[in-house]
Every structure is written in structure tokens, then in C-alpha cells.
Amino acid sequence: MAKLSVVIPAVDVMVNGQAYRKVDRKAQAGDIVKALSRSFDVDTGAFYAVEVDASRGVFYRDNVGSRRFRLERTDLHEVYAPVAAAPSETITYENAQYRKVDRPAREGDVVMITEPDDAEYTADEGVSLNQPYLVMRLDSADDPQIMNARGKEYDTAGDVFDVYEKVTRPSVEYREVKRYANVGDTIKMVEDADAGGWLAGDTFIVTSVASDKAVHFTDNDGDGRRRSGTDDYVVLEPIVATTPTYVEVKRKASVGERIKIVAAENAHGKYANGDELTVASDDHLWGEAVRVNEFYQPVLYDREYVVLEPVPAQAIAKPKRYAVGDFVKVTGNSVTHDYAEGSVVKITETKDNARHGGQQFHAETADGERGNWLVTNDVEPATKAEFLAAKAQTQRKPAEPAFSVGDTVKLTVADGGRPCYGWGRVSNGDIGKVAYVSSDSISVDFPKQRGWNAKPEELTKVDPRDAFAEGDKVRLISGGNTSGLHDYETGDVYTVLAPKSPVGNGKVKITGGGQPTGYATPDQLVKLTAEEVAAIQKEAQEAVKWVAIGRKVGEFKRGDIVSFTRTDGDKGVGTVEDGGSFDSAIGVRIGAKPYDGEKYRGVYFDEGDTATLIVPVEQRFDTAA
């Protein structure tokens, strides 16, 4: 049974402790709907939970679990949306903790939309309010791009949302100390920066210290910053672990020794593999078994554990010390460095740093760049051969061309200048698409001239939507009746409402289809030329004439007077003897009446012949009524 048990107070509907409120919009996942009329397995006045199908959209399950779609019928359903509680400061997403922050979203953050720019569009795209979504990337306008329930990208432009950043648990525990920082220390900011660059709680590595003890570091925006005194930060000093290091030994344990469970078999819910326990006594009654301090029953068989033997401090290997000229592979990023993890680099400068494995150092990357400070804990030894291989790979990588096939470009010749290859039929400011790229010239398809050649310096990349303007006539060349284009047919002509609608996920907003608005990507549209628009208008005017006499366009009847031109050069004026349409052919007798005259001509429209209606038979005065 899918019907919900609800409690209805004065205003809201309560379901399992969650309040829902009636809303005037389409249903979306997470809502509930109230059935307004009875049908098979659906009760009038009952509430049902809304789910989403990736291909068919939203639905609910009736009393027997069958899916019910058609939730857009407001005469059949009322929609109730969950009443959002006060935003939590922390949330859990994909088994990770996130905390709410007051800053623009970044890649890897989680956002929760609280107020959509267009609620209907957001619901249609399968995006729910007050639900966490991972930021996949930021677009050119720094708007977060998230993934909707259908696995497609959704643009949050215009939406109001809360931002949450991942809370990372450091592998090393630190204590906060109020003192002057030294080079290599990690400092934690205690207040937000007045001019941006960090928030309270952000951490940075000190790169240098001035004579007045002012510290220098690089902020979140990549800018070098200086801070005097200790009012703005505290120093994070790692807490040195006192837990001894152990090795695992397979033998009989003695009283007081630590053991680790590796093959639990008699646990009864008291212990599991990986647990560490302390031996309390040897159990002679059970034979090869021990009892532990943590519980009396059950006993632990000797085959279930290994003994943890402490390793003397002098036996613990010290970390390797690196020298200038050594090669290392970057394996981590505990100090917010700017080297790519997995890359091999060459050390160019070293300093002692006891808090991060013993050393910190600058290094040269395979492409010759020098980064900021690395530390011992974030690297492992590498070889010169690995570095040279990476360097050779970098040198083989071709430089990216300034323009690529498919780019949208604008002709931007300096005032008073002239294109290298002449103007042709284009004008300064025209927008087209790159068709071919060579070493010193670009071929562009402009609306007025295809294959127009230009020098790279004469072109500027622009947003593909800049090729359109409000009121333009466009033909939809792909994507008809897909998401955002329902009731818009591929091949039909529509009108641009807004080339850069903030709701359209980087798309062009159009109108003229079965729905009031549609959203198409620029590559799904072709802008019509003035000649094409004029031809369409002429066809529309021609259609009005045919409708006025009660006929379909191109419908000829016996007795019509027409002029005709055939592909063999024969032409004339006559009377239709055999009716037809533009889809087939007509027979014309040269004369005023059918069967009156010697010349009969077949006019075959599918072979290129043409005919023009002069007088329809219904309007002729020379024929009997």
C-alpha cells in the first residue's frame, strides 16, 4: 500500500513528523500529492509520496503499488511540498560531513537550492529543493553546475542556494598555540579577511618571516599576504603521538600483552576482526585459548589473534632526508601546495621542518615551473629517469590552438582597418562559426558568406548565444521533444525570446511551440537569413489565399484557370482538366474549357514543373453554376 497516513493540523499536513504545505506548482520528487477524485486503487482525499523516473518524470504509487503519472492534472491532484526546517549548519552527503559557509560555491562543495529562479523549470529538470547536490564544476559565469536526477547537468544560475564545504579530518592532530609563526608553520586564521582571501578557520603555510616577525603566505585567491603580530592567527602545532609502534607476531599470548583479532570465529557479537584487546588470563579449561580484560565471555582461541609486540624506539626508521638535486613523486597535499599529485619533481631548495616529516623544499616541475613549499610527508623517492620521461612528455605536448573547429567567433577588425583577405560579403561585428583552422588562417562560416578566410588576430571568441538576438527567426535542427523542448518539433521555425535566459542552463529561450517557451543549445539552432524569413512570410501569405477559397495549399480543381511552366520550356495558360496538388501533378488543356482545344499538357510538380492559380473555378462567370 502506497497511501500515506497523515495528520492535518490547521495549516500543514504532517507525515512521519515532516510538515508539508500546499503549493501552486508542478509536483517534484520529495513532495506528496492529494488525490481529488477516486479511481481504481486511488482514494479521494488520500495522500501519496511523489517519486521520479529518470525517463518518464514524476509519479506516485497507488494503493497496490502501481505507478501513476499525469501529475500535471490540477483537477486530479493537489501538490504539497515539504516545509523546510531552519538550515542546518552541518549536513551529511555521501557519508561525508559538510559545514555551511558564507562564500561563493567552489568545485567539490555541496549546494542546497532554497529558492529557484523558475520553480517549474527546476522541477521539470528533476532538481529538488533543500536537497544536497555536489558542485561538478563552475561555468564561465562562476555559476555552480550540478547533476540532476536524470544524470544531466543543471545550471543553478539565478537560483538561491546554501553552500556547504567538506569537513576534512586531518591525519595529524594539532593544538592551537598563540605565538609568532616560523617558516613552514601551519597557521589558522581566527577571523574573516576584510578584503577577501580567507575565512575564519582557513589554514595556510608560512613561506617566509620578516625581521619584524611578520609572516608571509599565499591566500585562497593566490595572492601573497603579510600579517604582523599574532592577532589574526594561531599556530597549529602537531601533537606527537605517544602510542608505541607494534609488529604482529603469530604466537601464544601472555597475560598483559596486547592482541589483535585477525580470524574471529567465536565472537557472539563481542569482538570483530581488527579489534585490539588485552590478555587477562590463560584459559586452561578450554585448552588453546585466553580470556581478556574487556569481557569475560567468550574465550578467544589462540588461532583467532596475533600478538602485538612493541618495537623499540631506536628500531623505528627515520624518514629519508632529501638533498638538492634529488627527485621525488608527489603523493599527498597536507600543506596546500600547488604541485599535481602523482607528478615527479626535482628538488631545488631544502629547509628543516620537524613538524611535517623533517624537511620542506621547493622543486622544479617537468615543464620547468617552480612551485611553492613541499614537505616530506607529501612525497616519496623517485628517479631521474621518471623525471626525464615526464619532461619529454611535456615537450611533446602540442600547444593548444587559439581557435578550434566549432568555436563561435566575432569579426573584430580595428577601426579604419581592413581584413587581410578583404571584406567579401561580411561586415565588422558579424558572428560565425570556425569551419577550418590552419597555421596562419581561420576559415569561418558567416551567415552571409561561408568559408570566409581570416587571420587569427581579426577574430574574437564569443559566447555561441551571441549569434542570436531577441526576435530572430531560427530553425530547430535537433533535440525536438527532449528535455526543455517538449512540443517543439525538429525542423520547424521558432522565434528567439532571450538569447541568454538565466533559466536556460546556457541555452537560448525560444517560443512558438506547443509549450509557451523552450530551451535549446546554440548548436541546436540555425538562424534564418533575411531571404529565408521573406520566403517563409511569402509562403504564409500564399497559404492565406488558399484558405480563403476553402482549399489546401496547392490544391487544383477541374475548371481552374492556371498558368504553367514546364522544365522542357513549354509554358502557357489554360484550364485544369485533371485536378491534383503540389504533391502530384495536374493536366492542363490550352483553352477556356476542359476538353476544348487540341493542346493538353501534363504538369508534373515532382519533376520541377510549376503552376500558378489565376482564377478558381468557383469564381468563374463563364461557366454554369
LINSUL-V151374 format. One record per pair of residues at least 12 apart in sequence whose ideal C-beta (glycine too) atoms are under 7 Angstrom apart, sorted by the first residue. I is the first residue (numbers start at 0). GAP is how many residues later the second one is. If there is no record, write none. Layout:
i->I gap->GAP
i->I gap->GAP
//
This chain:
i->0 gap->62
i->1 gap->46
i->1 gap->47
i->1 gap->58
i->1 gap->59
i->1 gap->60
i->1 gap->61
i->1 gap->63
i->2 gap->40
i->2 gap->43
i->2 gap->45
i->2 gap->60
i->3 gap->28
i->3 gap->43
i->3 gap->44
i->3 gap->45
i->5 gap->41
i->11 gap->71
i->12 gap->34
i->12 gap->67
i->14 gap->17
i->17 gap->64
i->18 gap->64
i->19 gap->12
i->19 gap->60
i->19 gap->61
i->19 gap->62
i->19 gap->63
i->20 gap->59
i->20 gap->60
i->20 gap->62
i->21 gap->56
i->21 gap->58
i->22 gap->56
i->22 gap->57
i->22 gap->58
i->24 gap->54
i->24 gap->94
i->24 gap->95
i->24 gap->98
i->25 gap->46
i->25 gap->94
i->25 gap->97
i->26 gap->23
i->26 gap->31
i->26 gap->44
i->26 gap->52
i->27 gap->22
i->27 gap->30
i->27 gap->95
i->27 gap->100
i->28 gap->21
i->28 gap->22
i->28 gap->23
i->28 gap->29
i->28 gap->99
i->28 gap->120
i->29 gap->20
i->29 gap->52
i->29 gap->98
i->29 gap->101
i->30 gap->19
i->30 gap->48
i->30 gap->49
i->30 gap->50
i->31 gap->15
i->31 gap->16
i->31 gap->17
i->31 gap->18
i->31 gap->48
i->32 gap->14
i->32 gap->15
i->32 gap->17
i->32 gap->27
i->32 gap->38
i->32 gap->44
i->32 gap->45
i->32 gap->46
i->33 gap->13
i->33 gap->43
i->33 gap->44
i->33 gap->46
i->34 gap->13
i->34 gap->42
i->35 gap->39
i->35 gap->40
i->35 gap->41
i->35 gap->42
i->36 gap->39
i->40 gap->21
i->40 gap->22
i->40 gap->23
i->40 gap->25
i->41 gap->20
i->41 gap->21
i->41 gap->26
i->42 gap->20
i->47 gap->12
i->47 gap->13
i->49 gap->21
i->51 gap->74
i->51 gap->97
i->53 gap->95
i->53 gap->96
i->53 gap->97
i->55 gap->13
i->56 gap->12
i->57 gap->13
i->58 gap->12
i->83 gap->30
i->83 gap->46
i->86 gap->13
i->86 gap->75
i->90 gap->41
i->90 gap->73
i->92 gap->17
i->92 gap->39
i->95 gap->70
i->96 gap->70
i->97 gap->12
i->97 gap->66
i->97 gap->67
i->97 gap->68
i->97 gap->69
i->98 gap->65
i->98 gap->66
i->98 gap->68
i->99 gap->62
i->99 gap->64
i->100 gap->62
i->100 gap->63
i->100 gap->64
i->100 gap->98
i->102 gap->60
i->102 gap->96
i->103 gap->38
i->104 gap->30
i->104 gap->39
i->104 gap->58
i->105 gap->29
i->106 gap->28
i->106 gap->30
i->106 gap->31
i->107 gap->27
i->107 gap->58
i->108 gap->26
i->108 gap->54
i->108 gap->55
i->108 gap->56
i->109 gap->22
i->109 gap->23
i->109 gap->24
i->109 gap->54
i->110 gap->22
i->110 gap->24
i->110 gap->33
i->110 gap->35
i->110 gap->45
i->110 gap->50
i->110 gap->51
i->110 gap->52
i->111 gap->18
i->111 gap->19
i->111 gap->20
i->111 gap->49
i->111 gap->50
i->112 gap->14
i->112 gap->16
i->112 gap->43
i->112 gap->46
i->112 gap->48
i->113 gap->15
i->113 gap->16
i->113 gap->46
i->113 gap->47
i->113 gap->48
i->114 gap->44
i->114 gap->45
i->115 gap->13
i->115 gap->43
i->116 gap->41
i->116 gap->42
i->116 gap->385
i->116 gap->386
i->117 gap->385
i->120 gap->382
i->124 gap->23
i->124 gap->29
i->125 gap->22
i->125 gap->23
i->125 gap->24
i->126 gap->21
i->126 gap->27
i->132 gap->13
i->132 gap->14
i->133 gap->12
i->135 gap->17
i->138 gap->16
i->138 gap->367
i->140 gap->16
i->142 gap->12
i->142 gap->13
i->142 gap->14
i->143 gap->12
i->153 gap->351
i->154 gap->350
i->154 gap->351
i->156 gap->345
i->157 gap->344
i->157 gap->345
i->171 gap->66
i->172 gap->66
i->173 gap->62
i->173 gap->63
i->173 gap->64
i->173 gap->65
i->174 gap->62
i->174 gap->64
i->175 gap->12
i->175 gap->58
i->175 gap->60
i->176 gap->57
i->176 gap->58
i->176 gap->60
i->177 gap->52
i->177 gap->56
i->178 gap->51
i->178 gap->56
i->179 gap->33
i->179 gap->50
i->180 gap->25
i->180 gap->34
i->180 gap->54
i->181 gap->24
i->181 gap->27
i->182 gap->23
i->182 gap->24
i->182 gap->25
i->182 gap->26
i->182 gap->168
i->183 gap->21
i->183 gap->22
i->183 gap->167
i->183 gap->169
i->183 gap->171
i->183 gap->172
i->183 gap->176
i->183 gap->189
i->184 gap->21
i->184 gap->50
i->185 gap->17
i->185 gap->19
i->185 gap->50
i->185 gap->149
i->186 gap->16
i->186 gap->17
i->186 gap->19
i->186 gap->28
i->186 gap->46
i->186 gap->47
i->186 gap->48
i->187 gap->13
i->187 gap->15
i->187 gap->45
i->187 gap->46
i->187 gap->48
i->188 gap->12
i->188 gap->13
i->188 gap->43
i->188 gap->44
i->189 gap->42
i->189 gap->43
i->189 gap->44
i->190 gap->41
i->195 gap->25
i->196 gap->22
i->196 gap->23
i->196 gap->24
i->196 gap->26
i->196 gap->28
i->197 gap->21
i->197 gap->22
i->201 gap->18
i->202 gap->33
i->203 gap->13
i->203 gap->14
i->203 gap->15
i->203 gap->132
i->204 gap->12
i->204 gap->130
i->204 gap->131
i->204 gap->168
i->206 gap->165
i->206 gap->166
i->211 gap->16
i->213 gap->12
i->213 gap->13
i->213 gap->14
i->214 gap->12
i->217 gap->154
i->237 gap->117
i->243 gap->66
i->244 gap->66
i->244 gap->71
i->245 gap->62
i->245 gap->63
i->245 gap->64
i->245 gap->65
i->246 gap->62
i->246 gap->64
i->247 gap->12
i->247 gap->58
i->247 gap->60
i->248 gap->57
i->248 gap->58
i->248 gap->60
i->249 gap->56
i->250 gap->56
i->251 gap->50
i->252 gap->26
i->252 gap->37
i->252 gap->52
i->252 gap->54
i->253 gap->25
i->254 gap->24
i->254 gap->25
i->254 gap->26
i->254 gap->27
i->255 gap->22
i->255 gap->23
i->256 gap->22
i->256 gap->50
i->257 gap->18
i->257 gap->20
i->257 gap->50
i->258 gap->18
i->258 gap->20
i->258 gap->46
i->258 gap->47
i->258 gap->48
i->258 gap->49
i->259 gap->16
i->259 gap->45
i->259 gap->46
i->259 gap->48
i->260 gap->12
i->260 gap->13
i->260 gap->14
i->260 gap->43
i->260 gap->44
i->261 gap->43
i->261 gap->44
i->262 gap->40
i->262 gap->41
i->263 gap->40
i->264 gap->39
i->265 gap->32
i->265 gap->35
i->265 gap->38
i->267 gap->30
i->269 gap->25
i->269 gap->28
i->275 gap->32
i->276 gap->15
i->276 gap->17
i->277 gap->14
i->277 gap->15
i->278 gap->13
i->279 gap->12
i->279 gap->13
i->282 gap->16
i->285 gap->13
i->287 gap->13
i->287 gap->14
i->288 gap->12
i->288 gap->13
i->318 gap->38
i->318 gap->39
i->318 gap->57
i->319 gap->61
i->320 gap->37
i->320 gap->38
i->321 gap->25
i->321 gap->28
i->321 gap->37
i->321 gap->39
i->322 gap->27
i->323 gap->23
i->323 gap->24
i->323 gap->25
i->323 gap->26
i->324 gap->22
i->325 gap->21
i->326 gap->17
i->326 gap->19
i->326 gap->55
i->326 gap->56
i->326 gap->57
i->326 gap->59
i->326 gap->60
i->327 gap->17
i->327 gap->19
i->327 gap->51
i->327 gap->52
i->327 gap->53
i->327 gap->54
i->328 gap->15
i->328 gap->50
i->328 gap->51
i->328 gap->53
i->329 gap->12
i->329 gap->13
i->329 gap->15
i->329 gap->44
i->329 gap->48
i->329 gap->49
i->330 gap->47
i->330 gap->48
i->330 gap->49
i->331 gap->45
i->331 gap->46
i->332 gap->45
i->333 gap->22
i->333 gap->41
i->333 gap->43
i->333 gap->44
i->334 gap->21
i->334 gap->38
i->334 gap->40
i->334 gap->43
i->336 gap->34
i->336 gap->35
i->336 gap->36
i->336 gap->37
i->336 gap->41
i->337 gap->33
i->337 gap->34
i->338 gap->24
i->338 gap->26
i->338 gap->32
i->338 gap->35
i->342 gap->22
i->342 gap->23
i->342 gap->47
i->343 gap->22
i->343 gap->38
i->343 gap->42
i->343 gap->43
i->343 gap->46
i->344 gap->18
i->344 gap->19
i->344 gap->20
i->345 gap->17
i->345 gap->18
i->345 gap->41
i->346 gap->14
i->346 gap->16
i->347 gap->14
i->347 gap->15
i->347 gap->16
i->347 gap->22
i->348 gap->12
i->348 gap->13
i->352 gap->22
i->355 gap->19
i->355 gap->20
i->355 gap->21
i->356 gap->18
i->356 gap->19
i->356 gap->20
i->357 gap->18
i->358 gap->16
i->358 gap->17
i->359 gap->13
i->359 gap->14
i->359 gap->15
i->360 gap->13
i->365 gap->21
i->365 gap->24
i->365 gap->25
i->365 gap->28
i->366 gap->27
i->400 gap->36
i->401 gap->54
i->402 gap->31
i->402 gap->34
i->402 gap->39
i->402 gap->53
i->402 gap->56
i->403 gap->30
i->403 gap->33
i->404 gap->29
i->404 gap->30
i->404 gap->31
i->404 gap->32
i->405 gap->27
i->405 gap->28
i->406 gap->27
i->406 gap->54
i->407 gap->23
i->407 gap->25
i->407 gap->54
i->407 gap->55
i->407 gap->56
i->407 gap->58
i->407 gap->59
i->408 gap->23
i->408 gap->25
i->408 gap->35
i->408 gap->50
i->408 gap->51
i->408 gap->52
i->408 gap->53
i->409 gap->19
i->409 gap->21
i->409 gap->49
i->409 gap->50
i->409 gap->52
i->409 gap->56
i->410 gap->15
i->410 gap->17
i->410 gap->18
i->410 gap->19
i->410 gap->43
i->410 gap->47
i->410 gap->48
i->411 gap->46
i->411 gap->47
i->411 gap->48
i->412 gap->15
i->412 gap->45
i->418 gap->35
i->418 gap->39
i->419 gap->35
i->419 gap->38
i->420 gap->32
i->420 gap->33
i->423 gap->25
i->423 gap->28
i->424 gap->23
i->424 gap->24
i->425 gap->20
i->425 gap->22
i->425 gap->23
i->425 gap->26
i->429 gap->16
i->430 gap->31
i->430 gap->35
i->430 gap->36
i->431 gap->12
i->431 gap->13
i->431 gap->14
i->431 gap->15
i->432 gap->12
i->434 gap->16
i->440 gap->12
i->440 gap->13
i->440 gap->14
i->441 gap->12
i->441 gap->14
i->441 gap->17
i->446 gap->80
i->446 gap->82
i->463 gap->58
i->464 gap->34
i->464 gap->35
i->464 gap->43
i->464 gap->57
i->466 gap->55
i->466 gap->60
i->467 gap->28
i->467 gap->31
i->467 gap->40
i->467 gap->59
i->468 gap->27
i->468 gap->30
i->469 gap->26
i->469 gap->27
i->469 gap->28
i->469 gap->29
i->470 gap->24
i->470 gap->25
i->471 gap->24
i->471 gap->55
i->472 gap->20
i->472 gap->22
i->472 gap->55
i->472 gap->60
i->473 gap->20
i->473 gap->22
i->473 gap->36
i->473 gap->51
i->473 gap->52
i->473 gap->53
i->473 gap->54
i->474 gap->16
i->474 gap->18
i->474 gap->51
i->474 gap->53
i->475 gap->12
i->475 gap->14
i->475 gap->15
i->475 gap->16
i->475 gap->18
i->475 gap->44
i->475 gap->48
i->475 gap->49
i->476 gap->13
i->476 gap->47
i->476 gap->48
i->476 gap->49
i->477 gap->12
i->477 gap->46
i->478 gap->41
i->478 gap->45
i->483 gap->23
i->483 gap->34
i->483 gap->35
i->484 gap->33
i->484 gap->34
i->484 gap->35
i->485 gap->29
i->486 gap->26
i->486 gap->27
i->486 gap->28
i->487 gap->25
i->487 gap->30
i->492 gap->35
i->492 gap->43
i->493 gap->16
i->493 gap->17
i->493 gap->18
i->493 gap->19
i->494 gap->15
i->494 gap->16
i->494 gap->17
i->495 gap->12
i->495 gap->14
i->496 gap->12
i->496 gap->13
i->496 gap->14
i->496 gap->20
i->503 gap->15
i->504 gap->14
i->506 gap->12
i->506 gap->13
i->506 gap->14
i->507 gap->12
i->507 gap->14
i->507 gap->17
i->548 gap->67
i->548 gap->69
i->553 gap->27
i->553 gap->28
i->554 gap->26
i->555 gap->20
i->555 gap->23
i->555 gap->24
i->555 gap->25
i->555 gap->30
i->555 gap->57
i->556 gap->19
i->556 gap->22
i->556 gap->60
i->557 gap->18
i->557 gap->19
i->557 gap->21
i->557 gap->36
i->557 gap->59
i->558 gap->16
i->558 gap->17
i->558 gap->35
i->558 gap->58
i->558 gap->61
i->558 gap->64
i->559 gap->16
i->559 gap->53
i->559 gap->56
i->559 gap->57
i->560 gap->14
i->560 gap->53
i->560 gap->54
i->561 gap->12
i->561 gap->14
i->561 gap->26
i->561 gap->49
i->561 gap->50
i->561 gap->51
i->561 gap->52
i->562 gap->48
i->562 gap->49
i->562 gap->51
i->563 gap->24
i->563 gap->37
i->563 gap->39
i->563 gap->45
i->563 gap->46
i->563 gap->47
i->564 gap->44
i->564 gap->45
i->565 gap->35
i->565 gap->37
i->565 gap->43
i->566 gap->40
i->566 gap->41
i->566 gap->42
i->569 gap->31
i->571 gap->18
i->573 gap->14
i->573 gap->15
i->573 gap->16
i->573 gap->17
i->574 gap->13
i->574 gap->14
i->574 gap->16
i->574 gap->17
i->574 gap->18
i->574 gap->19
i->575 gap->12
i->576 gap->12
i->576 gap->17
i->576 gap->18
i->576 gap->23
i->581 gap->23
i->583 gap->21
i->584 gap->17
i->584 gap->18
i->584 gap->19
i->584 gap->20
i->585 gap->17
i->585 gap->25
i->586 gap->13
i->586 gap->15
i->587 gap->13
i->587 gap->15
i->591 gap->30
//
